[in-house]
Amino acid sequence: MKNNDKKTEYIVRKDLEGQTQILLAAFDSRFDKLDKHITDTRDELKRDINNVQTLIDGYVKAQESFRQEFEIMKSEFGQMKKIIKEKLGFEIKAA
């Protein structure tokens, strides 16, 4: 009976080793696909972030240009108010 138990144990261990190899190969394949998917997703996110950053940079530049133009107009309007007051004798005030 001892001899039969050893043979059974050997067959079970051999079967388990074979199944383990099959499972490991399946996991490796699945992880490789998952890694590629994660890499692709990361690359897409990088592109999207760069696009958003470009849009934001453009918006900030436009706002800065607008602010500079506003400051110039504000200064020019102040000068016009001063000239009108000096030359025409009346003052322009906000209501």
DSSP file (Angstrom, degrees, kcal/mol; ACC not computed):
  #  RESIDUE AA STRUCTURE BP1 BP2  ACC     N-H-->O    O-->H-N    N-H-->O    O-->H-N    TCO  KAPPA ALPHA  PHI   PSI    X-CA   Y-CA   Z-CA
    1    1 A M     >        0   0    0      0, 0.0     4,-1.9     0, 0.0     5,-0.1   0.000 360.0 360.0 360.0 -34.7    0.0    0.0    0.0
    2    2 A K  H  >  +     0   0    0      1,-0.2     4,-2.0     2,-0.2     5,-0.2   0.920 360.0  52.4 -61.0 -42.9    2.9    2.4    0.7
    3    3 A N  H  > S+     0   0    0      1,-0.2     4,-1.8     2,-0.2    -1,-0.2   0.895 108.4  50.5 -60.5 -41.3    4.2    1.9   -2.8
    4    4 A N  H  > S+     0   0    0      1,-0.2     4,-2.1     2,-0.2    -1,-0.2   0.871 107.7  53.8 -65.4 -38.6    0.8    2.8   -4.3
    5    5 A D  H  X S+     0   0    0     -4,-1.9     4,-2.5     2,-0.2    -2,-0.2   0.896 108.1  49.8 -63.6 -41.6    0.6    6.0   -2.1
    6    6 A K  H  X S+     0   0    0     -4,-2.0     4,-2.4     2,-0.2    -1,-0.2   0.900 110.2  50.2 -65.1 -40.7    3.9    7.2   -3.4
    7    7 A K  H  X S+     0   0    0     -4,-1.8     4,-2.2     2,-0.2    -1,-0.2   0.919 111.8  47.6 -64.0 -43.3    2.9    6.7   -7.0
    8    8 A T  H  X S+     0   0    0     -4,-2.1     4,-2.3     1,-0.2    -2,-0.2   0.905 111.9  50.2 -64.0 -42.5   -0.3    8.6   -6.4
    9    9 A E  H  X S+     0   0    0     -4,-2.5     4,-2.5     2,-0.2    -2,-0.2   0.903 110.2  50.3 -62.6 -41.9    1.5   11.4   -4.7
   10   10 A Y  H  X S+     0   0    0     -4,-2.4     4,-2.5     2,-0.2    -2,-0.2   0.909 111.1  48.2 -64.2 -43.2    4.0   11.6   -7.6
   11   11 A I  H  X S+     0   0    0     -4,-2.2     4,-2.5     2,-0.2    -1,-0.2   0.914 112.5  48.7 -65.1 -42.4    1.2   11.8  -10.2
   12   12 A V  H  X S+     0   0    0     -4,-2.3     4,-2.5     2,-0.2    -2,-0.2   0.921 112.3  48.0 -64.2 -44.6   -0.6   14.5   -8.2
   13   13 A R  H  X S+     0   0    0     -4,-2.5     4,-2.4     2,-0.2    -2,-0.2   0.911 112.2  49.6 -62.9 -42.8    2.5   16.6   -7.8
   14   14 A K  H  X S+     0   0    0     -4,-2.5     4,-2.2     2,-0.2    -2,-0.2   0.917 111.7  48.7 -63.1 -43.4    3.4   16.2  -11.5
   15   15 A D  H  X S+     0   0    0     -4,-2.5     4,-2.7     1,-0.2    -2,-0.2   0.910 110.9  50.6 -63.0 -41.5   -0.2   17.2  -12.5
   16   16 A L  H  X S+     0   0    0     -4,-2.5     4,-2.7     1,-0.2    -2,-0.2   0.896 108.8  51.4 -64.2 -39.8    0.0   20.2  -10.1
   17   17 A E  H  X S+     0   0    0     -4,-2.4     4,-2.2     2,-0.2    -1,-0.2   0.914 111.4  47.8 -63.0 -42.0    3.3   21.3  -11.7
   18   18 A G  H  X S+     0   0    0     -4,-2.2     4,-2.1     2,-0.2    -2,-0.2   0.928 113.4  46.8 -63.7 -45.6    1.8   21.1  -15.1
   19   19 A Q  H  X S+     0   0    0     -4,-2.7     4,-2.8     1,-0.2    -2,-0.2   0.886 109.9  54.5 -64.1 -38.3   -1.3   23.1  -14.1
   20   20 A T  H  X S+     0   0    0     -4,-2.7     4,-2.8     1,-0.2    -1,-0.2   0.919 108.1  49.1 -61.0 -44.0    0.9   25.6  -12.4
   21   21 A Q  H  X S+     0   0    0     -4,-2.2     4,-2.3     2,-0.2    -1,-0.2   0.906 111.4  49.4 -62.7 -41.6    2.9   26.2  -15.6
   22   22 A I  H  X S+     0   0    0     -4,-2.1     4,-2.2     2,-0.2    -2,-0.2   0.932 113.2  46.6 -62.7 -45.7   -0.3   26.6  -17.5
   23   23 A L  H  X S+     0   0    0     -4,-2.8     4,-2.8     1,-0.2    -2,-0.2   0.914 111.7  50.6 -64.0 -43.2   -1.7   29.1  -15.0
   24   24 A L  H  X S+     0   0    0     -4,-2.8     4,-2.8     1,-0.2    -1,-0.2   0.902 110.5  49.7 -62.3 -40.8    1.6   31.1  -14.9
   25   25 A A  H  X S+     0   0    0     -4,-2.3     4,-2.3    -5,-0.2    -1,-0.2   0.905 111.9  48.6 -64.2 -41.1    1.7   31.3  -18.7
   26   26 A A  H  X S+     0   0    0     -4,-2.2     4,-2.4     2,-0.2    -2,-0.2   0.916 112.8  47.4 -65.4 -43.1   -1.9   32.5  -18.7
   27   27 A F  H  X S+     0   0    0     -4,-2.8     4,-3.2     2,-0.2     5,-0.2   0.921 111.1  51.5 -63.3 -43.9   -1.2   35.1  -16.1
   28   28 A D  H  X S+     0   0    0     -4,-2.8     4,-2.4     1,-0.2    -2,-0.2   0.924 111.3  47.7 -59.0 -44.7    1.9   36.3  -17.9
   29   29 A S  H  X S+     0   0    0     -4,-2.3     4,-2.0     2,-0.2    -1,-0.2   0.922 114.0  46.7 -62.1 -44.6   -0.1   36.7  -21.1
   30   30 A R  H  X S+     0   0    0     -4,-2.4     4,-2.5     1,-0.2    -2,-0.2   0.912 112.4  49.5 -65.6 -42.7   -2.8   38.6  -19.3
   31   31 A F  H  X S+     0   0    0     -4,-3.2     4,-2.8     2,-0.2    -1,-0.2   0.873 108.3  54.0 -65.7 -36.3   -0.4   40.8  -17.5
   32   32 A D  H  X S+     0   0    0     -4,-2.4     4,-2.1    -5,-0.2    -1,-0.2   0.926 111.1  45.5 -62.5 -43.6    1.4   41.6  -20.7
   33   33 A K  H  X S+     0   0    0     -4,-2.0     4,-2.3     2,-0.2    -2,-0.2   0.911 113.9  49.0 -64.5 -41.9   -1.9   42.7  -22.3
   34   34 A L  H  X S+     0   0    0     -4,-2.5     4,-2.7     1,-0.2    -2,-0.2   0.897 109.7  51.7 -65.0 -40.7   -2.8   44.7  -19.2
   35   35 A D  H  X S+     0   0    0     -4,-2.8     4,-2.5     2,-0.2    -1,-0.2   0.905 110.3  48.7 -62.9 -42.0    0.7   46.4  -19.2
   36   36 A K  H  X S+     0   0    0     -4,-2.1     4,-2.8     2,-0.2    -2,-0.2   0.916 111.9  49.6 -63.5 -42.9    0.3   47.4  -22.9
   37   37 A H  H  X S+     0   0    0     -4,-2.3     4,-2.5     2,-0.2    -2,-0.2   0.920 111.9  47.7 -62.6 -43.6   -3.2   48.7  -22.2
   38   38 A I  H  X S+     0   0    0     -4,-2.7     4,-2.6     2,-0.2    -2,-0.2   0.913 112.5  49.5 -64.2 -42.4   -1.9   50.7  -19.2
   39   39 A T  H  X S+     0   0    0     -4,-2.5     4,-2.4     2,-0.2    -2,-0.2   0.926 111.8  48.1 -61.9 -45.1    1.0   52.1  -21.2
   40   40 A D  H  X S+     0   0    0     -4,-2.8     4,-2.3     1,-0.2    -2,-0.2   0.912 112.6  49.0 -61.7 -42.6   -1.3   53.1  -24.1
   41   41 A T  H  X S+     0   0    0     -4,-2.5     4,-2.5     2,-0.2    -2,-0.2   0.903 110.4  50.8 -64.3 -41.5   -3.7   54.8  -21.6
   42   42 A R  H  X S+     0   0    0     -4,-2.6     4,-2.3     2,-0.2    -1,-0.2   0.907 110.2  49.6 -62.5 -42.1   -0.8   56.6  -20.0
   43   43 A D  H  X S+     0   0    0     -4,-2.4     4,-2.1     2,-0.2    -2,-0.2   0.899 110.6  50.1 -64.6 -40.0    0.4   57.8  -23.4
   44   44 A E  H  X S+     0   0    0     -4,-2.3     4,-2.7     2,-0.2    -2,-0.2   0.920 110.2  50.3 -62.3 -44.0   -3.1   59.0  -24.3
   45   45 A L  H  X S+     0   0    0     -4,-2.5     4,-2.9     1,-0.2     5,-0.2   0.898 108.2  52.9 -62.3 -40.5   -3.3   60.9  -21.0
   46   46 A K  H  X S+     0   0    0     -4,-2.3     4,-2.5     2,-0.2    -1,-0.2   0.931 111.0  46.8 -59.8 -45.1    0.0   62.5  -21.6
   47   47 A R  H  X S+     0   0    0     -4,-2.1     4,-2.4     2,-0.2    -2,-0.2   0.924 113.4  48.5 -62.7 -43.8   -1.2   63.7  -25.0
   48   48 A D  H  X S+     0   0    0     -4,-2.7     4,-2.5     2,-0.2    -2,-0.2   0.912 111.5  49.4 -63.6 -42.3   -4.5   65.0  -23.6
   49   49 A I  H  X S+     0   0    0     -4,-2.9     4,-2.7     1,-0.2    -1,-0.2   0.910 110.6  50.5 -63.7 -41.8   -2.7   66.8  -20.8
   50   50 A N  H  X S+     0   0    0     -4,-2.5     4,-2.3    -5,-0.2    -1,-0.2   0.902 110.5  49.8 -62.6 -40.4   -0.3   68.4  -23.3
   51   51 A N  H  X S+     0   0    0     -4,-2.4     4,-2.3     2,-0.2    -2,-0.2   0.921 112.5  46.7 -63.6 -43.9   -3.3   69.6  -25.4
   52   52 A V  H  X S+     0   0    0     -4,-2.5     4,-2.7     1,-0.2    -2,-0.2   0.907 111.4  51.8 -64.7 -41.2   -5.0   71.0  -22.3
   53   53 A Q  H  X S+     0   0    0     -4,-2.7     4,-2.7     1,-0.2    -1,-0.2   0.901 109.4  50.2 -62.9 -40.5   -1.8   72.7  -21.2
   54   54 A T  H  X S+     0   0    0     -4,-2.3     4,-2.2     2,-0.2    -1,-0.2   0.914 111.7  48.3 -63.0 -43.4   -1.5   74.3  -24.7
   55   55 A L  H  X S+     0   0    0     -4,-2.3     4,-2.3     2,-0.2    -2,-0.2   0.919 112.7  47.8 -63.0 -43.6   -5.0   75.5  -24.6
   56   56 A I  H  X S+     0   0    0     -4,-2.7     4,-2.9     2,-0.2     5,-0.2   0.913 110.0  52.6 -64.8 -42.7   -4.6   77.0  -21.1
   57   57 A D  H  X S+     0   0    0     -4,-2.7     4,-2.4     1,-0.2    -1,-0.2   0.918 110.5  48.3 -58.9 -43.3   -1.3   78.7  -22.2
   58   58 A G  H  X S+     0   0    0     -4,-2.2     4,-2.3     2,-0.2    -1,-0.2   0.909 112.2  48.8 -62.3 -42.6   -3.1   80.3  -25.1
   59   59 A Y  H  X S+     0   0    0     -4,-2.3     4,-2.5     2,-0.2    -2,-0.2   0.921 111.1  49.4 -64.1 -44.0   -5.9   81.4  -22.9
   60   60 A V  H  X S+     0   0    0     -4,-2.9     4,-2.4     1,-0.2    -2,-0.2   0.906 111.2  49.8 -63.1 -41.5   -3.5   82.9  -20.4
   61   61 A K  H  X S+     0   0    0     -4,-2.4     4,-2.4    -5,-0.2    -1,-0.2   0.914 111.0  49.4 -63.2 -42.4   -1.6   84.7  -23.1
   62   62 A A  H  X S+     0   0    0     -4,-2.3     4,-2.4     1,-0.2    -2,-0.2   0.910 111.6  48.9 -63.3 -41.8   -4.8   86.1  -24.5
   63   63 A Q  H  X S+     0   0    0     -4,-2.5     4,-2.6     2,-0.2    -2,-0.2   0.884 110.4  51.0 -65.5 -38.4   -5.9   87.3  -21.1
   64   64 A E  H  X S+     0   0    0     -4,-2.4     4,-2.5     2,-0.2    -2,-0.2   0.905 110.5  48.9 -65.9 -40.9   -2.5   88.9  -20.5
   65   65 A S  H  X S+     0   0    0     -4,-2.4     4,-2.6     2,-0.2    -2,-0.2   0.919 111.6  49.9 -62.5 -43.1   -2.8   90.8  -23.8
   66   66 A F  H  X S+     0   0    0     -4,-2.4     4,-2.6     1,-0.2    -2,-0.2   0.919 110.5  50.0 -61.0 -43.8   -6.3   91.9  -22.9
   67   67 A R  H  X S+     0   0    0     -4,-2.6     4,-2.4     2,-0.2    -2,-0.2   0.911 110.9  48.9 -62.5 -42.8   -5.1   93.1  -19.5
   68   68 A Q  H  X S+     0   0    0     -4,-2.5     4,-2.2     2,-0.2    -1,-0.2   0.922 112.1  48.3 -64.0 -43.5   -2.2   95.1  -21.1
   69   69 A E  H  X S+     0   0    0     -4,-2.6     4,-2.8     1,-0.2    -2,-0.2   0.898 110.6  52.4 -62.6 -39.7   -4.6   96.6  -23.7
   70   70 A F  H  X S+     0   0    0     -4,-2.6     4,-2.7     1,-0.2    -2,-0.2   0.920 108.4  49.9 -62.3 -43.5   -7.0   97.5  -20.8
   71   71 A E  H  X S+     0   0    0     -4,-2.4     4,-2.2     2,-0.2    -1,-0.2   0.897 111.6  49.1 -62.9 -40.0   -4.2   99.2  -18.9
   72   72 A I  H  X S+     0   0    0     -4,-2.2     4,-2.7     2,-0.2    -2,-0.2   0.939 113.1  46.5 -63.9 -46.9   -3.2  101.2  -22.0
   73   73 A M  H  X S+     0   0    0     -4,-2.8     4,-2.8     1,-0.2     5,-0.2   0.892 110.8  53.0 -63.5 -39.1   -6.8  102.3  -22.6
   74   74 A K  H  X S+     0   0    0     -4,-2.7     4,-2.0     2,-0.2    -1,-0.2   0.917 111.6  45.9 -61.3 -44.0   -7.3  103.2  -19.0
   75   75 A S  H  X S+     0   0    0     -4,-2.2     4,-2.1     2,-0.2    -2,-0.2   0.930 113.8  48.3 -65.2 -45.7   -4.2  105.4  -19.1
   76   76 A E  H  X S+     0   0    0     -4,-2.7     4,-2.4     1,-0.2    -2,-0.2   0.898 110.7  51.0 -62.7 -40.3   -5.3  107.0  -22.4
   77   77 A F  H  X S+     0   0    0     -4,-2.8     4,-2.7     2,-0.2    -1,-0.2   0.894 108.1  53.0 -65.2 -38.5   -8.8  107.7  -21.0
   78   78 A G  H  X S+     0   0    0     -4,-2.0     4,-2.0    -5,-0.2    -1,-0.2   0.907 109.7  48.6 -60.7 -41.7   -7.2  109.3  -17.9
   79   79 A Q  H  X S+     0   0    0     -4,-2.1     4,-2.3     2,-0.2    -2,-0.2   0.901 110.7  50.7 -65.0 -40.5   -5.2  111.6  -20.2
   80   80 A M  H  X S+     0   0    0     -4,-2.4     4,-2.8     1,-0.2     5,-0.2   0.914 108.9  51.3 -64.2 -41.9   -8.3  112.4  -22.2
   81   81 A K  H  X S+     0   0    0     -4,-2.7     4,-2.3     1,-0.2    -1,-0.2   0.907 110.1  50.0 -60.1 -41.3  -10.3  113.3  -19.1
   82   82 A K  H  X S+     0   0    0     -4,-2.0     4,-2.5     2,-0.2    -2,-0.2   0.921 112.1  46.6 -63.9 -45.1   -7.4  115.6  -18.0
   83   83 A I  H  X S+     0   0    0     -4,-2.3     4,-3.4     2,-0.2     5,-0.4   0.918 112.1  50.7 -64.5 -43.4   -7.3  117.4  -21.3
   84   84 A I  H  X>S+     0   0    0     -4,-2.8     4,-2.3     1,-0.2     5,-0.9   0.912 111.8  48.1 -61.2 -41.7  -11.1  117.7  -21.4
   85   85 A K  H  X5S+     0   0    0     -4,-2.3     4,-0.7    -5,-0.2    -1,-0.2   0.924 117.5  41.4 -64.8 -43.4  -11.1  119.2  -17.9
   86   86 A E  H  <5S+     0   0    0     -4,-2.5    -2,-0.2    -5,-0.2    -1,-0.2   0.926 125.8  32.2 -70.2 -44.5   -8.2  121.6  -18.8
   87   87 A K  H  <5S+     0   0    0     -4,-3.4    -3,-0.2    -5,-0.2    -2,-0.2   0.866 132.4  27.1 -84.9 -38.5   -9.5  122.7  -22.2
   88   88 A L  H  <5S-     0   0    0     -4,-2.3    -3,-0.2    -5,-0.4    -2,-0.1   0.619  96.7-127.7-104.6 -15.2  -13.2  122.5  -21.9
   89   89 A G     << +     0   0    0     -5,-0.9     2,-0.4    -4,-0.7    -4,-0.2   0.628  69.9 102.7  83.5  12.1  -13.6  123.1  -18.2
   90   90 A F        -     0   0    0     -6,-0.8     2,-0.4    -9,-0.1    -1,-0.2  -0.958  60.2-132.6-130.2 154.9  -15.7  120.2  -17.2
   91   91 A E        -     0   0    0     -2,-0.4     2,-0.5    -3,-0.1    -9,-0.1  -0.820   9.2-140.6-108.3 138.1  -14.9  116.9  -15.5
   92   92 A I        +     0   0    0     -2,-0.4     2,-0.3   -11,-0.2    -7,-0.1  -0.855  29.3 174.4 -97.4 125.1  -16.0  113.4  -16.5
   93   93 A K        -     0   0    0     -2,-0.5     2,-0.2   -12,-0.0    -2,-0.0  -0.933  35.6-103.1-130.0 153.6  -17.0  111.2  -13.6
   94   94 A A              0   0    0     -2,-0.3     0, 0.0     1,-0.1     0, 0.0  -0.493 360.0 360.0 -71.2 144.1  -18.4  107.7  -13.3
   95   95 A A              0   0    0     -2,-0.2    -1,-0.1     0, 0.0    -2,-0.0   0.472 360.0 360.0 -78.7 360.0  -22.1  107.7  -12.4
